[in-house]
Amino acid sequence: MTSARTVGDLKSSGYRVLPIREEMRRNLMAKLRLEEEVFPGIIGYQDTVVPQLENAILSGQDIILLGERGQAKSRIIRGLTSLLDEYTPILADVEIPENPYVPVTAQGRKLIEEMGDDAPVRWLHRDERYGEKLATPDITIADLIGEVDPIKIAEGRYLSDEEALHFGLIPHTNRGIFAINELPDLAERIQVGLLNIMEERDIQIRGHKVRLDLDILIVATANPEDYTNRGRIITPLKDRYGAQIRTHYPETILEEMAIMEQEQRRLDLGEYREIVPSFMAQIIAEITLQARKSPDINQRSGVSVRASVANLEALRANALRRAIKTGEQDVVPRISDLPFIVPSLQGKIEFEAMEEGREDKILDKLFHDAIKAVYSRFTDLEEVEVISLQFTDGMHVTTGESVPSVDYEDIIKRIDGLENAVQKLANTDNPGVRASAAEFIFEGLHINQLLNKDRVGGRTTYRGQSKG
């Protein structure tokens, strides 16, 4: 079909140009019949958000996604383009994408009047039918909708002449999907202009009303705090959105880990091999889960899944740095690497107002609670408690992020029961994984108040509980 080069070719082929909502509805129905995944790469929404999205599209409704940061709202909206036809015909040599059969601008209508069926068409790929803008208070009507072009006025056109206009982002996304992120940040007068586009199908620029029956799906995102509580959306615009869909964070730690695995940046490690023990991956995910329910973290802004992803990347980076320095080939994160995720975590959370210096205590508690939760899943405390009993006579062990993995083998061999506990966790002879398992066991015993811990610089010493 994409061989058609003129309007006449399209007509003779019997090609039908559907309005965008009908086009998306038809393609979604086809995907549902074939049981295809509608939003690939979206994890944890199959039984909650996705059915609501499908219903909104089948209903032809405008959509607003409400959710805190890092809940895949932008990814979902960008994924809507998969419901568009792969290619659609538009008039060539026209400022905005135009339906070849029913142009909406003076320029498009003029082209059809002059050339008729010989008017040229070109085929627009679905990826080109998407536009996006982050709402900020300084956005103008000219940015989104359009402005009088002074060059065209200088050429002799009148201000009231539609051809004197230079169109903004929304008209340039005609025959496509336009997304506005953080809708409440738009000034009210811009919201009014957006409402006119969506409801009245006209725009007003410098007092001149221009009829512009755009074929466009306008979707938006917003933080619930801004959208529902602060009254920053004009009521008619809020009423215009047919589907208001609430997103959410992953509901299980397995979903959090699946997103971490999917979104992390893959680095070329050369001769190095990366192994992330499952208990370390769970600790990273659990830290985020603990942050989402901490009263010391601002829950209105949320704790993004990007926190988990960035923390995992930082953890792996420190393990790689150690491997390079110690001459090891295996990159295996340990408990002693956790302090090095603090810079990435601090950039992803907002603390509630508090006295200076309290942030470190809050982060320590997040780490403590996360390790304790994961430790209970991976070990039987009664089985490993026998290890702590051997520390009562002054025995101690020293670990650290810079300690080579092979140095842990002596520790594992000289403490009764540690070999079995490590093997149960690691299930491998790999020294790096065994070292990580040993640190995890010691830290869990400390968190469960069975060992004391002293940290000096990059080294940690575990020792028995004081008598008396």
Backbone torsions as a table, in degrees:
resi	resn	phi	psi	omega
1	MET	NA	-31.8	-176.5
2	THR	-69.4	1.2	177.2
3	SER	-77.5	-15.9	178.9
4	ALA	-64.0	131.2	-175.9
5	ARG	-118.4	-8.4	178.5
6	THR	-135.8	166.3	176.9
7	VAL	-60.9	-37.7	178.7
8	GLY	-62.2	-39.8	176.9
9	ASP	-60.5	-40.5	179.8
10	LEU	-63.9	-44.7	-178.5
11	LYS	-63.2	-43.6	-177.5
12	SER	-67.4	-26.4	179.1
13	SER	-81.7	-12.4	-177.8
14	GLY	79.1	16.1	-178.0
15	TYR	-65.5	136.4	-179.9
16	ARG	-114.4	124.9	177.6
17	VAL	-92.5	113.9	-178.9
18	LEU	-89.9	146.4	168.6
19	PRO	-56.7	150.9	-170.9
20	ILE	-59.2	-36.8	-179.7
21	ARG	-66.9	-39.0	177.0
22	GLU	-68.5	-38.4	178.7
23	GLU	-60.6	-45.9	-179.4
24	MET	-68.6	-38.9	178.4
25	ARG	-61.7	-46.7	-179.5
26	ARG	-60.3	-45.3	-178.2
27	ASN	-69.8	-34.3	176.3
28	LEU	-66.9	-42.1	178.1
29	MET	-58.9	-39.7	178.8
30	ALA	-65.0	-41.6	178.8
31	LYS	-64.4	-41.5	-179.9
32	LEU	-65.0	-39.6	178.4
33	ARG	-62.9	-39.5	-178.2
34	LEU	-85.9	0.4	-178.8
35	GLU	57.3	37.6	176.2
36	GLU	-82.3	152.7	175.9
37	GLU	-71.2	123.3	-175.0
38	VAL	-78.8	-40.5	-179.2
39	PHE	-124.3	79.0	-179.6
40	PRO	-62.9	142.8	178.7
41	GLY	87.5	-4.0	177.4
42	ILE	-96.0	114.8	-173.6
43	ILE	-107.4	134.3	172.5
44	GLY	91.2	2.3	-177.6
45	TYR	-112.4	4.8	-172.1
46	GLN	-59.3	-34.7	-176.7
47	ASP	-104.8	0.6	-176.1
48	THR	-122.5	-74.6	-173.2
49	VAL	-76.3	-43.3	-173.8
50	VAL	-58.8	-46.9	178.0
51	PRO	-58.5	-36.6	178.7
52	GLN	-67.7	-39.2	176.8
53	LEU	-62.8	-44.7	-179.5
54	GLU	-60.9	-41.5	178.9
55	ASN	-65.1	-39.5	179.2
56	ALA	-63.5	-40.5	-179.9
57	ILE	-69.9	-42.5	177.8
58	LEU	-62.8	-29.0	178.8
59	SER	-86.3	-8.7	-178.5
60	GLY	70.6	30.3	-175.5
61	GLN	-92.7	150.7	168.2
62	ASP	-71.5	150.5	-170.5
63	ILE	-126.9	137.9	167.3
64	ILE	-126.2	130.3	178.2
65	LEU	-99.6	122.4	179.2
66	LEU	-105.1	125.7	178.5
67	GLY	-178.6	158.7	176.2
68	GLU	-72.3	171.8	-176.5
69	ARG	-62.8	149.8	176.4
70	GLY	73.9	32.1	177.7
71	GLN	-114.8	25.4	172.7
72	ALA	66.5	24.2	-179.0
73	LYS	-64.8	-47.5	-179.7
74	SER	-65.4	-38.5	178.8
75	ARG	-62.6	-40.5	179.0
76	ILE	-62.3	-47.1	-177.2
77	ILE	-62.9	-43.3	178.1
78	ARG	-64.2	-29.6	178.3
79	GLY	-70.9	-15.4	177.8
80	LEU	-62.3	-24.4	-179.0
81	THR	-64.5	-20.9	178.4
82	SER	-66.9	-14.6	178.3
83	LEU	-92.2	1.6	173.8
84	LEU	-88.8	156.9	172.9
85	ASP	-60.0	148.8	-178.6
86	GLU	-58.7	-41.3	176.7
87	TYR	-134.5	145.0	174.3
88	THR	-134.7	144.2	-178.8
89	PRO	-81.8	140.4	173.8
90	ILE	-135.8	160.1	176.1
91	LEU	-65.6	134.5	176.3
92	ALA	-81.4	155.7	174.4
93	ASP	62.8	29.6	176.1
94	VAL	-121.2	145.9	-172.1
95	GLU	-59.9	-43.0	-179.1
96	ILE	-115.8	157.5	178.2
97	PRO	-61.9	127.0	-174.2
98	GLU	-125.3	137.2	169.5
99	ASN	-61.5	119.8	-176.6
100	PRO	-60.0	-26.2	-178.5
101	TYR	-85.0	-34.8	-174.8
102	VAL	-135.1	76.5	178.4
103	PRO	-67.5	147.9	-175.7
104	VAL	-109.2	-11.3	179.7
105	THR	-103.7	159.5	177.9
106	ALA	-61.1	-36.8	179.9
107	GLN	-64.1	-42.9	180.0
108	GLY	-68.2	-42.5	179.9
109	ARG	-64.4	-38.5	179.1
110	LYS	-63.3	-40.2	179.5
111	LEU	-62.6	-42.1	179.8
112	ILE	-67.5	-39.8	179.0
113	GLU	-62.1	-39.8	-176.1
114	GLU	-79.9	-37.6	-172.0
115	MET	-111.6	-16.8	178.8
116	GLY	57.8	-132.3	-177.8
117	ASP	-69.2	-11.5	178.3
118	ASP	-86.6	-1.6	178.9
119	ALA	-60.3	130.4	-175.7
120	PRO	-74.9	148.5	174.5
121	VAL	-124.3	156.4	170.9
122	ARG	-133.2	161.7	-174.0
123	TRP	-105.4	123.7	-175.4
124	LEU	-99.0	125.2	178.7
125	HIS	-74.5	151.5	-177.1
126	ARG	-57.7	-31.7	-179.5
127	ASP	-66.5	-22.4	178.9
128	GLU	-87.6	-1.0	-176.5
129	ARG	-101.6	28.2	-179.1
130	TYR	-130.2	132.2	174.9
131	GLY	-130.5	151.5	-175.0
132	GLU	-147.3	143.8	178.5
133	LYS	-146.9	131.7	173.0
134	LEU	-82.3	122.2	-177.6
135	ALA	-71.1	128.8	174.7
136	THR	-135.1	155.8	-176.7
137	PRO	-61.1	-19.6	-176.3
138	ASP	-91.5	3.2	177.6
139	ILE	-66.4	140.7	-179.1
140	THR	-113.6	167.7	173.6
141	ILE	-58.9	-36.9	179.8
142	ALA	-61.1	-38.7	-179.5
143	ASP	-64.1	-47.7	-173.4
144	LEU	-86.8	-39.8	-169.8
145	ILE	-113.5	-48.4	177.9
146	GLY	154.2	176.0	-177.8
147	GLU	-154.9	156.7	174.6
148	VAL	-65.0	131.0	-179.7
149	ASP	-88.8	112.8	-177.0
150	PRO	-62.4	-28.1	178.7
151	ILE	-66.8	-40.8	179.3
152	LYS	-68.6	-34.1	175.7
153	ILE	-66.0	-40.4	178.8
154	ALA	-64.0	-26.0	178.6
155	GLU	-79.1	-4.2	173.9
156	GLY	112.5	2.5	179.0
157	ARG	-80.2	155.3	178.7
158	TYR	-86.5	156.8	178.4
159	LEU	-59.4	-33.2	-178.0
160	SER	-81.7	-3.5	-179.1
161	ASP	-78.9	123.8	-179.4
162	GLU	-58.3	-31.7	-178.8
163	GLU	-74.1	-4.6	175.7
164	ALA	-84.4	-1.7	-176.3
165	LEU	-91.7	146.6	167.2
166	HIS	-110.2	117.4	-172.5
167	PHE	-76.8	151.0	-180.0
168	GLY	-91.8	-161.0	-171.5
169	LEU	-64.2	-41.0	-175.4
170	ILE	-66.7	-50.0	176.8
171	PRO	-60.4	-32.6	178.8
172	HIS	-70.1	-9.0	175.3
173	THR	-105.8	16.7	175.5
174	ASN	-52.6	144.9	-175.6
175	ARG	67.8	24.5	-179.1
176	GLY	-149.9	-159.7	-177.0
177	ILE	-116.0	129.2	176.8
178	PHE	-119.6	130.2	-177.5
179	ALA	-113.8	136.0	173.8
180	ILE	-115.6	112.2	178.4
181	ASN	-85.6	137.8	-179.4
182	GLU	59.9	57.8	-176.8
183	LEU	-52.0	-38.9	-177.0
184	PRO	-61.8	-16.7	-179.6
185	ASP	-79.4	-5.9	175.7
186	LEU	-73.1	135.7	175.4
187	ALA	-61.0	151.9	-175.0
188	GLU	-59.4	-39.3	-178.9
189	ARG	-66.4	-29.6	176.0
190	ILE	-73.8	-36.1	176.3
191	GLN	-61.4	-37.9	177.6
192	VAL	-62.5	-43.5	177.4
193	GLY	-62.2	-38.3	177.3
194	LEU	-65.0	-40.5	178.0
195	LEU	-60.8	-42.3	179.3
196	ASN	-60.5	-40.5	178.5
197	ILE	-63.2	-43.1	-174.3
198	MET	-77.9	-37.1	-171.8
199	GLU	-104.2	-51.4	-173.4
200	GLU	-89.4	-15.6	-178.6
201	ARG	60.4	35.2	173.8
202	ASP	-142.6	165.1	177.8
203	ILE	-133.5	152.5	176.7
204	GLN	-121.4	119.6	-179.3
205	ILE	-124.5	118.1	-178.7
206	ARG	51.2	42.8	175.6
207	GLY	84.6	-5.0	-178.9
208	HIS	-101.7	126.6	-178.9
209	LYS	-91.6	124.9	-177.7
210	VAL	-120.9	123.3	176.7
211	ARG	-74.5	123.6	-177.3
212	LEU	-143.7	91.9	-175.1
213	ASP	-83.3	73.8	-176.3
214	LEU	-69.8	144.1	173.6
215	ASP	-103.2	92.1	-170.7
216	ILE	-150.3	145.7	173.5
217	LEU	-104.6	117.2	179.8
218	ILE	-104.1	116.2	178.7
219	VAL	-114.2	160.7	-175.6
220	ALA	-146.0	159.8	172.6
221	THR	-125.0	155.7	178.0
222	ALA	-160.7	153.0	170.8
223	ASN	-80.2	131.5	-177.8
224	PRO	-54.8	-34.5	-179.5
225	GLU	-60.3	-42.5	-179.8
226	ASP	-75.5	-36.7	-171.3
227	TYR	-78.1	-38.7	-170.9
228	THR	-103.5	-24.8	-170.0
229	ASN	-107.8	-24.5	-170.9
230	ARG	-103.7	-1.1	176.9
231	GLY	63.5	35.1	-175.9
232	ARG	-96.5	8.8	175.8
233	ILE	-115.9	129.7	176.8
234	ILE	-66.5	139.7	-172.4
235	THR	-57.2	-43.7	-179.7
236	PRO	-61.8	-35.2	179.2
237	LEU	-70.7	-41.8	177.8
238	LYS	-59.3	-39.3	-178.9
239	ASP	-70.2	-22.3	-175.4
240	ARG	-71.8	-28.2	-179.0
241	TYR	-77.0	117.3	-176.0
242	GLY	-73.3	-31.0	-177.4
243	ALA	-125.8	119.1	176.5
244	GLN	-110.2	107.0	-170.0
245	ILE	-112.5	127.5	-177.9
246	ARG	-92.0	123.0	174.7
247	THR	-91.2	175.0	-177.6
248	HIS	-155.9	167.4	175.7
249	TYR	-80.2	164.7	177.9
250	PRO	-53.4	137.8	-175.0
251	GLU	-89.0	-13.1	178.1
252	THR	-134.1	159.8	179.0
253	ILE	-68.4	-28.4	178.2
254	LEU	-66.8	-37.9	176.6
255	GLU	-66.8	-40.5	177.3
256	GLU	-60.0	-44.2	-179.2
257	MET	-68.1	-36.6	178.2
258	ALA	-63.7	-39.5	177.5
259	ILE	-67.8	-41.5	176.5
260	MET	-56.2	-46.8	-178.9
261	GLU	-63.9	-39.0	-177.5
262	GLN	-72.3	-38.8	-170.0
263	GLU	-93.9	-13.9	-176.5
264	GLN	-65.9	146.7	178.1
265	ARG	-76.5	129.9	179.7
266	ARG	-89.8	120.9	-178.5
267	LEU	-103.6	147.3	174.5
268	ASP	-79.2	107.0	-175.6
269	LEU	-90.3	1.8	179.1
270	GLY	63.6	-123.2	-176.3
271	GLU	-82.8	-3.3	-178.0
272	TYR	-86.4	146.9	178.4
273	ARG	-113.3	132.9	-178.8
274	GLU	-102.5	129.8	175.9
275	ILE	-133.0	116.6	177.7
276	VAL	-106.3	106.5	178.7
277	PRO	-56.3	145.8	-175.0
278	SER	-62.4	-32.2	-179.9
279	PHE	-69.8	-30.6	177.2
280	MET	-72.0	-40.1	177.2
281	ALA	-63.2	-39.6	179.0
282	GLN	-66.4	-36.6	178.5
283	ILE	-62.0	-43.4	179.0
284	ILE	-60.6	-45.7	179.2
285	ALA	-65.8	-38.8	-177.4
286	GLU	-68.6	-32.2	176.7
287	ILE	-59.5	-42.9	178.3
288	THR	-65.5	-42.5	179.0
289	LEU	-62.6	-39.3	177.8
290	GLN	-66.2	-37.9	179.7
291	ALA	-64.6	-31.6	-177.9
292	ARG	-72.9	-13.3	177.5
293	LYS	-119.7	10.1	179.2
294	SER	-80.2	130.1	177.2
295	PRO	-69.4	-13.1	-179.7
296	ASP	-89.3	-4.8	179.0
297	ILE	-108.6	136.8	180.0
298	ASN	-67.7	107.3	-177.2
299	GLN	-82.9	-13.0	178.1
300	ARG	-69.9	-34.9	177.1
301	SER	-86.6	-18.7	175.1
302	GLY	83.1	170.8	175.4
303	VAL	-124.3	104.9	-171.6
304	SER	-65.9	152.6	170.7
305	VAL	-61.5	-23.3	177.0
306	ARG	-61.2	-23.6	174.8
307	ALA	-62.8	-45.9	178.2
308	SER	-61.6	-44.1	-178.2
309	VAL	-64.2	-47.8	-178.6
310	ALA	-65.2	-38.3	179.2
311	ASN	-65.5	-40.8	177.7
312	LEU	-63.4	-41.7	178.5
313	GLU	-62.7	-41.3	179.0
314	ALA	-66.5	-39.0	178.4
315	LEU	-61.9	-46.5	179.4
316	ARG	-64.2	-37.5	-178.8
317	ALA	-63.6	-41.3	179.7
318	ASN	-69.2	-35.3	176.2
319	ALA	-64.3	-37.6	177.4
320	LEU	-66.4	-41.3	179.8
321	ARG	-60.9	-40.9	178.2
322	ARG	-64.6	-44.5	-178.6
323	ALA	-59.7	-39.8	179.3
324	ILE	-64.7	-43.8	-176.7
325	LYS	-70.1	-36.4	-176.7
326	THR	-91.0	-5.2	179.0
327	GLY	77.3	20.9	179.0
328	GLU	-89.6	157.5	179.1
329	GLN	-95.8	-23.2	-176.1
330	ASP	-95.9	131.9	178.2
331	VAL	-102.0	102.8	-174.5
332	VAL	-128.7	112.6	178.5
333	PRO	-65.4	150.7	178.8
334	ARG	-131.6	173.5	174.7
335	ILE	-58.5	-39.0	-177.5
336	SER	-68.4	-8.4	175.4
337	ASP	-85.2	-14.7	-173.5
338	LEU	-59.2	-38.4	178.5
339	PRO	-57.3	-21.6	-176.5
340	PHE	-83.1	-1.7	174.2
341	ILE	-92.2	-5.7	-176.8
342	VAL	-56.6	-45.5	179.6
343	PRO	-58.5	-39.4	179.9
344	SER	-72.8	-37.1	-178.9
345	LEU	-69.2	-41.2	-179.4
346	GLN	-62.1	-28.6	178.7
347	GLY	-78.6	-6.4	-175.4
348	LYS	-113.6	-3.2	-179.4
349	ILE	-128.8	158.1	175.9
350	GLU	-120.0	122.4	179.5
351	PHE	-79.2	147.6	171.6
352	GLU	-69.1	157.7	-178.7
353	ALA	-57.7	130.6	-177.2
354	MET	-162.3	173.8	-179.3
355	GLU	-70.2	156.3	-177.2
356	GLU	-61.6	139.3	174.5
357	GLY	89.8	-3.1	-178.5
358	ARG	-79.8	-16.8	-177.6
359	GLU	-57.9	-40.9	-178.5
360	ASP	-61.9	-38.3	179.4
361	LYS	-67.3	-37.1	178.8
362	ILE	-65.0	-44.8	179.7
363	LEU	-64.9	-40.0	177.7
364	ASP	-60.1	-40.0	179.2
365	LYS	-66.9	-39.7	176.9
366	LEU	-59.3	-46.2	180.0
367	PHE	-63.8	-44.5	-179.2
368	HIS	-58.9	-50.1	-176.8
369	ASP	-67.1	-36.2	179.9
370	ALA	-67.2	-46.2	179.9
371	ILE	-63.5	-40.8	-179.9
372	LYS	-62.9	-41.3	179.7
373	ALA	-64.7	-43.9	-178.6
374	VAL	-70.8	-37.5	-179.5
375	TYR	-59.4	-38.5	-179.5
376	SER	-67.4	-23.9	179.7
377	ARG	-82.3	-29.2	-171.4
378	PHE	-102.0	-18.9	-175.9
379	THR	-132.8	157.5	170.5
380	ASP	-100.7	112.9	-173.2
381	LEU	-58.5	-35.8	-179.7
382	GLU	-65.3	-33.2	-179.6
383	GLU	-71.0	-37.9	-176.5
384	VAL	-91.5	-8.0	-179.3
385	GLU	-62.4	-29.2	180.0
386	VAL	-62.0	-26.9	178.4
387	ILE	-65.8	-41.6	-177.3
388	SER	-67.2	-27.4	-177.8
389	LEU	-64.6	-23.8	-178.8
390	GLN	-76.9	-8.7	-179.2
391	PHE	-90.8	-1.0	-174.0
392	THR	-72.3	-19.2	-177.3
393	ASP	-100.5	27.0	175.1
394	GLY	95.6	-1.1	177.8
395	MET	-68.7	145.5	176.7
396	HIS	-148.1	159.7	175.8
397	VAL	-131.6	147.7	179.3
398	THR	-118.4	128.0	178.2
399	THR	-122.3	175.3	178.6
400	GLY	173.1	158.5	-175.8
401	GLU	-69.1	-17.7	-179.5
402	SER	-100.4	-0.2	-178.5
403	VAL	-77.6	128.1	178.4
404	PRO	-60.5	149.8	-176.6
405	SER	-62.3	-36.1	-176.0
406	VAL	-64.5	-24.7	-179.3
407	ASP	-67.0	-20.9	-179.5
408	TYR	-76.7	-19.0	-178.0
409	GLU	-62.6	-39.2	178.3
410	ASP	-63.2	-39.8	178.8
411	ILE	-63.6	-44.5	-177.7
412	ILE	-62.7	-36.6	-176.1
413	LYS	-76.4	-30.0	-173.4
414	ARG	-91.7	-4.0	178.6
415	ILE	-111.4	117.5	-178.2
416	ASP	-60.5	134.3	176.9
417	GLY	88.1	-16.2	-177.5
418	LEU	-71.5	-37.0	179.8
419	GLU	-59.1	-46.1	-179.4
420	ASN	-65.3	-41.7	-179.5
421	ALA	-65.2	-41.4	178.7
422	VAL	-65.8	-44.1	-178.8
423	GLN	-63.6	-36.5	178.7
424	LYS	-65.2	-37.0	179.2
425	LEU	-78.5	-46.4	-171.3
426	ALA	-85.1	-40.4	-178.9
427	ASN	52.8	40.8	-179.7
428	THR	-161.9	161.4	174.7
429	ASP	-94.8	4.0	-178.3
430	ASN	-64.0	122.3	-177.2
431	PRO	-60.8	-36.9	-178.9
432	GLY	-65.5	-42.6	179.6
433	VAL	-70.2	-37.3	178.4
434	ARG	-65.9	-39.1	177.3
435	ALA	-63.5	-42.0	178.7
436	SER	-63.4	-41.3	179.4
437	ALA	-64.6	-40.7	179.9
438	ALA	-62.7	-45.7	177.4
439	GLU	-60.2	-41.4	179.8
440	PHE	-60.9	-41.6	-180.0
441	ILE	-65.3	-47.3	-179.9
442	PHE	-61.2	-44.3	-178.0
443	GLU	-65.6	-38.0	177.8
444	GLY	-64.6	-39.1	176.8
445	LEU	-64.4	-38.0	177.3
446	HIS	-65.9	-45.9	-177.8
447	ILE	-64.3	-30.3	177.1
448	ASN	-90.1	17.1	172.6
449	GLN	62.2	35.6	176.1
450	LEU	-107.8	-13.8	174.4
451	LEU	-137.5	151.0	170.3
452	ASN	-92.6	160.5	-177.9
453	LYS	-139.8	135.7	173.6
454	ASP	-123.0	129.8	-179.8
455	ARG	-117.9	123.0	177.6
456	VAL	-132.3	117.1	-177.3
457	GLY	61.7	-129.2	-179.5
458	GLY	-96.3	8.6	-178.4
459	ARG	-110.9	144.9	178.9
460	THR	-125.4	129.9	177.6
461	THR	-111.5	124.8	175.8
462	TYR	-101.2	132.1	-178.5
463	ARG	-142.0	169.2	-177.0
464	GLY	-71.6	164.2	177.2
465	GLN	-68.4	142.2	177.7
466	SER	-66.0	138.6	179.6
467	LYS	-79.3	147.9	179.9
468	GLY	86.8	NA	NA
